[in-house]
């Protein structure tokens, strides 16, 4: 899954002097990177990604650096204090879980730059050139690192700026910016999240046992409602969610029912403002359950009959491409599921999401009224793909505060 979320404005902001492009589309500032990195890699997800015993990003990058530098200390110091990235275009183009892509971040900034705060600027440039296995020289105050894509670098105060676009370096200015006082702070002019486009800010910081990412977005708000209890869902899938937003629901339906008549299904079951609670699996043939409020089985019978559904006991069954949809009622909810009613009831009685310790811990401080609550069990999902996984989970909450769209992502 390539989803990943960039975002906005916080309670505490301070004026910081940093190098920026005056007409940037995004500005990213990483502060006290060494300290933040040492904390974040203790979390299960990042330990999994960085550990040499698993995915091994850290070991791969260290090997890359230390086979090219006799003394990598200057280079590491340049990464350990502060990093600023500013550019034009879509910030999501920078996101990657591929080591080679991460190492080539400077080359990808064709309309931007990356800056490193260092007390040894020329030695840092020399180290960067050696890591790239390239020659470098200085001309008119600009260092040129030769390669398939030339990199240009110049010193601005305490920062070394690097970009594949020499003209960009001439545009960079030292400006006072109101950024969150946090290890990670991001400002994006126009960010697209769940179809809403608007100015956004993000901050990320470590809590004692998890990472919290907070986002604020200036965009037309989603409709909110009192959230349903996701904890009552059977613990069968990887993704569990509640939403009162039908814009978000449509996105999710299109992912689950690919190539099916989503529009007709949506208009019959979800177009009257019903909030929806559901679960699904994200790998191989999806297993799913939708719990729909304000709908009854009798109310949708004519639709089901028109589509060729058959009544089997206390449920209706409708063949749809490679699966059969089961329609039944359970505790005042209309249930649409890939499981028969008896299987669903058995699953609910066996184990529910509320029994998941991570869900219970992360969910306890969520607002009462939301437009989205989504829990992703990464342990279950990744284990199905790789056969091993981190004991990690994500909880995303979407709500409205002071007219702003707010997101809070908790990562363990």
Secondary structure, 3 states (H helix, E strand, C coil): CCCCCCCCCCCCEEEEEEEEECCCCEEEEEECHHHHHHHHCCCHHHHHHHCCCCCCHHHHHHHHHHCCCCCCHHHHHHHHCEEEEEECCCHHHHCCCCHHHHHCHHHHCCCEEEEEECCCHHHHHHHHHHHCCCCEEEECCEEEECCCCCEEEEEECCEEEEECCHHHHHHEEEEEEEEECCCEEEEEEEEEECCEEEEEEEEEEECCCCEEEEEEEECCCCCCEECCCHHHCECCCCEEEEECCHHHHHHHHHHHCCCCCHHHHHHHHCCCCCCEEEEECCCCCCCEEEEECCCCHHHHHHHHHHCCCEEECCEEEEEECCEEEEEEEECCEEEEECCCHHHHHHHHHHCEHHHCHHHHHHHCCCCCEECEEEEEEHHHHHHHHHCCCCCCEEEEEEEEECCEEEEEEEEC
